[in-house]
């Protein structure tokens, strides 16, 4: 049962990743929290582990279609490493419930912006 649920979460994350460029944070993390009972830190870390595979395959597939701007990817990706280090450091110092609330608020704001646009 657990393996089936994790496979379904991975499939949903992969689908959204390929379709919209998002999947880990917006799909996998909430499902790991709500459906699997993970706590926020473990859900985020598990999602990041899965996204390594998902992002690599999605980027390669999009590259075959000619949709990847490699220079822009590098220019966005290199500074993102600093953001990852800062975010991981901060996550270890903030209460798990606060992380979950902040994440939910971020998703609500993003949803509102998508509807307004």
MOGI-V556710 format. One record per backbone hydrogen bond with DSSP energy under -0.5 kcal/mol. CO is the residue of the C=O (numbers start at 1). NH is the residue of the N-H. If there is no record, write none. Layout:
co: <CO & CO>
nh: <NH & NH>
This chain:
co: <1 & 2 & 3 & 4 & 5 & 6 & 7 & 8 & 9 & 10 & 11 & 12 & 13 & 14 & 15 & 16 & 16 & 16 & 17 & 23 & 23 & 24 & 27 & 28 & 29 & 30 & 31 & 31 & 32 & 33 & 39 & 40 & 41 & 42 & 43 & 44 & 45 & 46 & 47 & 48 & 49 & 50 & 51 & 52 & 53 & 54 & 55 & 56 & 57 & 58 & 59 & 60 & 61 & 62 & 63 & 67 & 68 & 69 & 70 & 71 & 72 & 73 & 74 & 75 & 76 & 77 & 78 & 78 & 79 & 79 & 80 & 81 & 82 & 83 & 84 & 85 & 86 & 87 & 88 & 90 & 90 & 95 & 96 & 97 & 98 & 99 & 100 & 101 & 102 & 103 & 104 & 105 & 106 & 107 & 108 & 109 & 110 & 111 & 112 & 113>
nh: <5 & 6 & 7 & 8 & 9 & 10 & 11 & 12 & 13 & 14 & 15 & 16 & 17 & 18 & 19 & 20 & 21 & 22 & 21 & 27 & 28 & 29 & 31 & 32 & 33 & 34 & 35 & 36 & 38 & 37 & 43 & 44 & 45 & 46 & 47 & 48 & 49 & 50 & 51 & 52 & 53 & 54 & 55 & 56 & 57 & 58 & 59 & 60 & 61 & 62 & 63 & 64 & 65 & 67 & 66 & 69 & 70 & 73 & 74 & 75 & 76 & 77 & 78 & 79 & 80 & 81 & 81 & 82 & 82 & 83 & 84 & 85 & 86 & 87 & 88 & 89 & 90 & 91 & 92 & 93 & 94 & 99 & 100 & 101 & 102 & 103 & 104 & 105 & 106 & 107 & 108 & 109 & 110 & 111 & 112 & 113 & 114 & 115 & 116 & 117>
